[in-house]
Amino acid sequence: MTARSYEHQDRPARILIVDDTEASRYVTGGWLRRNGHEIIEADTGAGALAAVHAAPVDLVILDVNLPDMSGFEVCEAIKSDPVTAALPVVHVSASHIEPSDRAAGLTRGADAYLSEPVDPGELLATVKAALRYYRARAAAERLAARLSRLTAASLEINATRSFTALVTAATQGAAAVLDSAATVLLRRRDGSELCGSTAGPGAAVSISSGPVAHLSELRLPDGTTSAVRALDVPGQHWPEQGSCAVLARTKAEHPVTCVALPASAVVAQEERDLLVQLGLAAAVAAESLRAFADEHDVALALQRSLLPSGLPDHPGVTMAARYVPASTVAQVGGDFYEVTQLDHRLLVAIGDVTGHSIEAATVMGEVRHALRAYAIEGHRPEAIITRLNAMIRRFHPEGLTTLCLLLWDPAAGTATIANAGHIPPLIVDPEGARYLSLPGALLGINTTRPPESTVDIPPGTTVVLMTDGLIERRTVSLDVDMEELRASMDPAELPEAICERLLADFGRDKDDDIALLVLRRDG
């Protein structure tokens, strides 16, 4: 321990002297006051217990002989109360001076035992030692609690999936760790700035955003990743105190993240170290979000390049389609849809290759192109399913795929359908909404498959095809989600409106891709 640490631990204390003899209180108090301590007094055990709860006390000097209860009983009461249990107690006695008395006092909770007459030097040394021990213990407990809150804050920061959530978590974490008001500034991927600010632990975090106006002025020396500085930052709740802020980044060319607190909250080296750790955690998380956004854009661009660029304009049929990538996944997925015009008929398909990876996207692209090729050759849906299954089993045995395939003749008002483990089509007409019963194993499995089915699609009928990412929730049966969607359908609703509503009601913040295809036979 450094000399500076001892000096801090030897700072003056607020000491309660409990003795029923006024002269003893006067003499003991005089010795302690001359050493800078603040003294309060009590002449009974009840008065002592009231005093330690009325205001903060650093140490109690307690006479064993009191008129209403013994000092042993007072000490036990102090030590058994969680609020005052850590308070050091020094027993003083002129009559209980035998070794057994000392043993009893120490056993019942006292931290030291002195016999009168007490030497002033011994008293001061005992007080100093007791204060040092308990202040060191309190500092260690405070640091442990702060480190625990730092761990919790870091976990919250690293678990965020948006810049707004990150700023909120970092601001709340800084306030909790250092028990202070806090402000956090970071730069988003588009170059704009986010600022979060809170008045203290547990208080609400206010978020503001806009063009970079402050972070661009905050710079770090070349080659450094963090620095603690006195700064003026926006949104702070402590203009009269000034600010102490950490500037942090992951690499020299990356934007700076700033975590700022009132200067009074960052005094000791321990607090500066905690502030740096918070700043670095926020900077790393911000960089991860920026990298994630870049990867997500690349994955989305690749995914869209594998999907139809548009829907055909077919007489008598109104169509709408949506593809929404998973909100928490940066990899390309395997959801797809297809609408291809074959003479007077439409080849309609929707499917899902398991997983999120380049392999899943590869299988998806091959399935989509192969089914169009088989359809152009004149094969019916049942035969297309059989050929696709053989292709996947031979070339992509791990690429299990669900697929629902329709060959629709709008003029005739019929559709021939084959299903391979996919959510069946939802048919919506004036009589209501119903799922077609179309069993069938998914592609990639060697098993007997049921024959294709032909259904009527009269004018005014809507066909809704979807992947499970639209409705599936991990904690709810898929059948329950399917029924909820079915019950929401309105026969008069048009395809574009259906897509918008279903995505708004069922498709928000999903961790799986969503493909949605809605076709309506006009009339």
Secondary structure by P-SEA (a helix, b strand, c coil): ccaaaaaaaacccbbbbbcccaaaaaaaaaaaaaabbbbbbbccaaaaaaaaaaccccccccccccccccaaaaaaaaaaccccccbbbbbbbcccccaaaaaaaaaacccccccccccaaaaaaaaaaaaaaaaaaaaaaaaaaaaaaaaaaaaaaaacccaaaaaaaaaaaaaaaccccbbbbbbccccbbbbbbbcccccbbbbbbccccccccccccccccbbbbbccccccccccccbbbbbbbccccbbbbbbbccccccccaaaaaaaaaaaaaaaaaaaaaaaaaaaaaaaaaaaaaaccccccccccccbbbbbbcccccccccccbbbbbbccccccccccccccccaaaaaaaaaaaaaaaaaaaacccaaaaaaaaaaaaaaccccbbbbbccccccccccbbbbbbccccccccccccbbbbcbbbbbccccbbbbbcbbbbbbcccbbbbbbcccccccccccaaaaaaaaaaaccccccaaaaaaaaaacccccccbbbbbbbbbbcc
